[in-house]
Structures are given as structure tokens and as C-alpha cells.
Amino acid sequence: MPGLLFVSQAVLESWVGQGKIDFAGNVMTLLAGEGKGRSYALDPAVRFLKLLGADADPHALLHKVKSAEQLREMGAEHVDTSVVMGDVAYEVEPGFLAEVSVLQAAAAARGPAARAEGAAPAPRPGVQAAPGGPTPAGGPLPRDLEEKRKAADALARFLLDHLS
């Protein structure tokens, strides 16, 4: 699943307990940091940890992450920390998927100096700085794309600050 990051249910529950997020259904709302008040929909998923009662993994699922939708498409049954596919049972870790490209963009923008001093990231080739944030060389981003960029950046900064 290139481009996606798995965040376990246990980590999310820890953040809820620490008052960093509110998590209802598949919507996570940031309660702290730069993105405070923003909400994000996350996709339910599981990470396959080990086989239960079998020696071979005929479906090659060990150490992989699959979304709930993919499990349904594969004909697998997921209950709590188990997934059964055909005659094979797996122990899984429940969690959620988030876009990793958002994290990579924020990490690139936040070098050690930027994190320490709160400095703005250096412009990338083909991108010019503007009062509203980075823009393509041809002009400013449309309003809806700029809002999506800001939301993605806020989520990325929160995850980078709290995933350790």
C-alpha cells in the first residue's frame, strides 16, 4: 500500500487519553498543536501480525496492511484482533490508514532549523513563495486546493510531532 501510513488503534487511544485528539468513528479531530480543530477521516485497516494454528501463509498476508474494504473484497472476515480467510486465521492489529505523502511533504519542509526556529521552508524548484503559501510558478493555488494543502500540512505536522 504505497503512499499510506498505518496508525494503530492503540496509538490513537493513547492520543485520546492524553487529550491530543478526539476520535469518533473514522474522524480524528486535532485538539492540540498548529492544526487544532481540524478533522480528518481515516480508513479502518489491520496489520497482519502472525498466523494462528497454521505453518504456512497461503495468502502472503503476514506483515502487510489491508484496509477494511480490501478485506471485504478478498472475502476475509475481520473480528477484533483476528482475520479469517478461507481456512487460515491471522492475528491482526486494528488501526487506520492515513496518506504518508502528507507526512513526507511536511518532513521535507521541516528541517532541524525550521523545527527549532519555526522558519518557513525554502521554496522548491518550480515553486515561488507567496503570502498565502507555496504556489505553482504559474500563479496562486485555487482556494479549495490551498485549503486542502493547509489541512494536509496541519495533519502532517501533528503526526510528525506525536509519532515517536
URGIFEN-V767554 format. One line per field, one symbol per residue. ss: DSSP state (@ for helix, = for strand, . for the rest). phi: phi as a letter, one per 20 degrees, with the letter a starting at -180 (. if undefined). A space follows every 10 residues. Layout:
# URGIFEN-V767554
ss = ???
phi = ???
This chain:
# URGIFEN-V767554
ss = ...=====@@ @@@@@@@... ====..==== ........== =.======== ==........ ....===@@@ @@@@..===. .====..=== =========@ @@@@@@@@@. .@@@@@@... ......==.. ....==..=. ..@@@@@@@@ @@@@@@@@@@ @@..
phi = .fnddecfgf fffffffeme bdccmddddf dbnfegnfcc edefbcdfeb fdmbeddfdl dgmddcfgff fffeneddcl dccdcmeddc ecdfabdcff gffffffffd egffffdmff fffegncdfb geofcfgfqf fggfffffff ffffffffff fdeb
